[in-house]
Amino acid sequence: MGNFRAANLRTVNFERLHLKAALSLLPLARTMPGDSTDFRTRSFAFACATVRFYLAIQERVPRVLAQQVLRAGTAIGANLEEARSAQSRRDLVAKFSIALGEARETNYWIRILRETNIVPDQLTTALLKESDELTAILTTSIIRLKGTRKTPLSSV
């Protein structure tokens, strides 16, 4: 784990980090539900918020965890961009499915950071909410693209 020590996290003062990171996530909060922002723009805003989150936590979080959040959080929009050039409906579903997996993974890593008290709740709330909403939108989109109303595996 390099020079990371879990004991140091208990003594880190997150006061300045809270304010700075929370302010950097405000643009994300402004594009939350009820907003007419299209999904492509919304996933791009989420990727930008994920980058800002990563920059805010990278010095205080184990590198592998911070990088996982960054990778998964930015991959959602990247896969949706790639889906724009899908060759077929099946290809489109595949790319949306990959984006859905990345949204769920992003949520997972952020929940780990939150539940282990590595990162305070104030820094994770907006990202968790948005990743939940992106997951719901992608799930619905995939179901509609497939033309079926079967129960998703996640609810089994």
C-alpha positions as CSV (number, residue, x, y, z in Angstrom):
1,M,0.0,0.0,0.0
2,G,2.9,2.3,-0.4
3,N,3.2,5.1,2.2
4,F,-0.5,5.0,3.2
5,R,-1.3,4.3,6.8
6,A,-4.8,3.8,8.0
7,A,-4.0,5.4,11.3
8,N,-3.2,8.7,9.6
9,L,-6.7,9.0,8.3
10,R,-8.2,9.4,11.8
11,T,-6.0,12.4,12.4
12,V,-6.6,14.1,9.0
13,N,-8.5,17.3,9.3
14,F,-11.0,17.3,6.5
15,E,-12.4,20.7,7.2
16,R,-10.8,22.5,4.3
17,L,-11.2,19.4,2.1
18,H,-15.0,19.3,2.9
19,L,-15.6,22.9,1.8
20,K,-13.5,22.8,-1.3
21,A,-14.8,19.4,-2.5
22,A,-18.4,20.2,-1.7
23,L,-18.2,23.5,-3.7
24,S,-16.7,21.6,-6.6
25,L,-19.6,19.2,-6.7
26,L,-22.2,22.0,-6.8
27,P,-22.4,21.9,-10.6
28,L,-23.4,18.2,-10.3
29,A,-26.2,19.0,-7.9
30,R,-27.6,21.6,-10.3
31,T,-28.1,19.0,-13.0
32,M,-30.0,16.5,-10.7
33,P,-33.5,15.3,-11.3
34,G,-36.2,17.5,-12.6
35,D,-33.6,19.2,-14.8
36,S,-34.1,18.8,-18.6
37,T,-30.4,18.2,-19.1
38,D,-29.9,15.3,-21.6
39,F,-28.4,12.1,-20.5
40,R,-25.2,12.6,-22.4
41,T,-24.6,16.0,-20.8
42,R,-25.5,14.6,-17.4
43,S,-23.1,11.7,-17.7
44,F,-20.3,14.1,-18.7
45,A,-21.1,16.3,-15.7
46,F,-20.9,13.2,-13.5
47,A,-17.5,12.4,-15.0
48,C,-16.3,15.9,-14.3
49,A,-17.6,15.7,-10.7
50,T,-15.8,12.4,-10.3
51,V,-12.5,13.9,-11.5
52,R,-13.0,16.8,-9.0
53,F,-13.8,14.2,-6.2
54,Y,-10.7,12.3,-7.1
55,L,-8.5,15.4,-7.0
56,A,-10.0,16.3,-3.6
57,I,-9.3,12.8,-2.1
58,Q,-6.2,11.5,-3.8
59,E,-3.8,12.6,-1.1
60,R,-5.8,11.1,1.7
61,V,-7.3,7.9,0.3
62,P,-5.5,4.7,-0.7
63,R,-4.4,5.1,-4.3
64,V,-6.1,2.0,-5.6
65,L,-9.5,3.1,-4.2
66,A,-9.2,6.6,-5.5
67,Q,-8.2,5.4,-8.9
68,Q,-11.1,2.8,-9.0
69,V,-13.6,5.6,-8.4
70,L,-11.9,7.8,-11.1
71,R,-11.8,5.0,-13.7
72,A,-15.4,3.8,-13.2
73,G,-16.9,7.2,-12.8
74,T,-15.4,8.5,-16.0
75,A,-16.1,5.3,-17.9
76,I,-19.9,5.8,-17.8
77,G,-19.9,8.8,-20.1
78,A,-17.1,7.4,-22.2
79,N,-19.2,4.3,-22.9
80,L,-22.2,6.4,-23.7
81,E,-20.1,8.4,-26.2
82,E,-19.0,5.2,-27.7
83,A,-22.6,4.0,-28.0
84,R,-23.3,7.0,-30.3
85,S,-21.5,5.1,-33.0
86,A,-23.0,1.7,-32.3
87,Q,-23.3,-0.5,-35.4
88,S,-26.6,-2.1,-34.3
89,R,-29.3,-2.1,-31.6
90,R,-27.5,-5.1,-30.1
91,D,-24.2,-3.1,-30.0
92,L,-26.0,-0.2,-28.5
93,V,-27.4,-2.4,-25.7
94,A,-24.0,-3.8,-25.1
95,K,-22.4,-0.4,-24.7
96,F,-25.2,0.8,-22.4
97,S,-24.8,-2.4,-20.4
98,I,-21.1,-1.6,-19.9
99,A,-22.0,1.9,-18.8
100,L,-24.5,0.4,-16.4
101,G,-21.8,-1.8,-14.9
102,E,-19.5,1.2,-14.5
103,A,-22.3,3.2,-12.8
104,R,-22.8,0.4,-10.3
105,E,-19.1,0.0,-9.7
106,T,-18.7,3.7,-9.1
107,N,-21.5,3.6,-6.5
108,Y,-19.8,0.6,-4.9
109,W,-16.4,2.3,-4.5
110,I,-17.9,5.5,-3.2
111,R,-19.9,3.5,-0.7
112,I,-16.7,1.8,0.5
113,L,-15.0,5.2,1.0
114,R,-18.1,6.4,2.9
115,E,-18.8,3.4,5.1
116,T,-15.1,3.0,6.2
117,N,-15.1,6.7,7.2
118,I,-12.2,7.4,4.8
119,V,-14.2,10.1,3.2
120,P,-16.9,12.1,5.0
121,D,-20.6,11.8,4.0
122,Q,-20.7,15.4,2.8
123,L,-18.3,14.6,-0.1
124,T,-20.1,11.5,-1.2
125,T,-23.8,12.3,-1.0
126,A,-24.3,14.0,-4.4
127,L,-22.1,11.5,-6.2
128,L,-24.0,8.5,-4.7
129,K,-27.3,10.0,-5.5
130,E,-26.3,10.7,-9.1
131,S,-24.8,7.3,-9.6
132,D,-28.0,5.8,-8.4
133,E,-30.0,7.9,-10.8
134,L,-27.7,7.1,-13.7
135,T,-28.1,3.4,-12.8
136,A,-31.9,3.7,-12.9
137,I,-31.8,5.6,-16.2
138,L,-29.5,3.1,-17.9
139,T,-31.5,0.1,-16.6
140,T,-34.7,1.5,-18.0
141,S,-33.0,2.4,-21.3
142,I,-31.6,-1.2,-21.6
143,I,-35.0,-2.7,-20.9
144,R,-36.6,-0.5,-23.5
145,L,-33.9,-1.1,-26.1
146,K,-34.3,-4.8,-25.6
147,G,-38.0,-4.4,-26.0
148,T,-38.8,-6.5,-22.9
149,R,-40.2,-5.9,-19.5
150,K,-38.4,-8.8,-17.8
151,T,-37.2,-8.4,-14.2
152,P,-33.6,-7.2,-14.1
153,L,-31.1,-9.6,-12.6
154,S,-30.3,-7.1,-9.8
155,S,-33.7,-7.4,-8.3
156,V,-33.7,-11.2,-8.2
